[in-house]
Amino acid sequence: MDGFYYVELDELLNNGCITDYRVRSHRAACLFVDRNDPPALFVEMTYRIRYTLMEEQWPAQHFRLTDISAIIPPYDIFFSYSADIPDALIRAMDAEIHAMKASGELQHILATYQHPSG
């Protein structure tokens, strides 16, 4: 993805084992992989790939997802708040997210963005 870099892939890029092609959208990345010329892969978080495949209505079996966390370790995702957001509101939002995770609600919400209804 244009503007996103994985330091862990630098050695493979620098020694020519893989070639880096930059695209501007998730849809473009999936189209590039789908074209398979040259044979290609797309490095991205599972949730984003599944969401894009659902939005573009590609069959799930059309792409193979492979866990590469041994090469690129998973990273945490954070909210970034404006400096003028009160600490009490930040703590309340954090507590609500933890509660949603514990209850399974967060996973349910994520699933709606990865699997078509019906």
N, C-alpha and C positions, 0 to 999 in steps of 0.2 A: 504494500500500500504506500502510495506516495506520502512522504513525510513521516513514516514510521520505520524505525530501524531496530534490528535485533543484533546486538553486539555479538551474541554467540554464533552468528552466521558469518561474521567477518572473515574468519580464516578460510572457510569454504569459498567465499566470494573472491578473496584475494589470491587464492591459489588456482582459481579457474575450475574448481569442481562443479560449481553451479553458476549460472548466469542470473543476474538480477534484472527483472523487468518491472518497472514501476507503473502502476495504474492509479487512477484518481477516485475510483469507487469500488465498493464491494461487488456490485453488479458487473463492472468491467473485469474484475479479477476472476469471477466465476465464468464469464464468457471466454476469457483467455484460457482458463483451464479446460473448459468444455471443448474448445477448438482443438486442443491437444497437438498444436503445431507451433513450436516444438513441444514435446511432452512437458507438462508444467504442473506446478503445485502452487498453492496459495497458503501462506502462513497467516493465521488469524485465530482469534478465540472461537471456541466451539459455538458459543451462543450467537455470535455475529454471523458465522457461516450458516448455521441452521436458520436464523432469521432471514437472511438474504435468500436462501434456497426456497423458503416458504413464500416470501414476498414475490419472487420471480416465478413461482409455481414450477420449479424443477422437481422432478421426483427425487425423494431422498436417496434412493438407490443409484441415482445418476452420478453421485460423487462419493468417494470413499474418504472418510475422515480418519486420520491417523494421529494418535497421541505422540507428540514430540517433546513432552516435558523433560525427557532425559537430555535433550539438546538445548531447548529453551525453557528454563524453569518457569512455572506459572508466576504471575505477578499480581500483587494486590491492586485493587481498584479503589480509589478514594474519591470522595466529594471534595470539591474545592469551594470554599465559602468566601464571600466578600468580607472585607475587614469589618464592615459595620453590622454584620449579622451577630445578634446577641449570643453569648456563650450558652445561655439557658436554652435557646432554640436549637442550637447545634447538639447539645446533650439530649434534648427531647427527640430530635430526629434520629440520632444514633441509637437511642433506646428503642424507638419504634422499629427501626430496621432490624435490630437484634431480635425483637419480639416476633417480627414477621418471619425471620429465618427460623427461629425455634418452633413456631407453629406450623411451618410448611407453606405459609401463604406466599412467601417470596418465591419459592420453587414453583408454586402454582402459577404465579404471574409470569415468570420466565417461560414456563411451558407454553403459555398462550402465544408467545412470540416465536416459538420454534415449531409448533405443530398446527397444521390447519384444523379448523373446527369441522365437526361433522365426522 
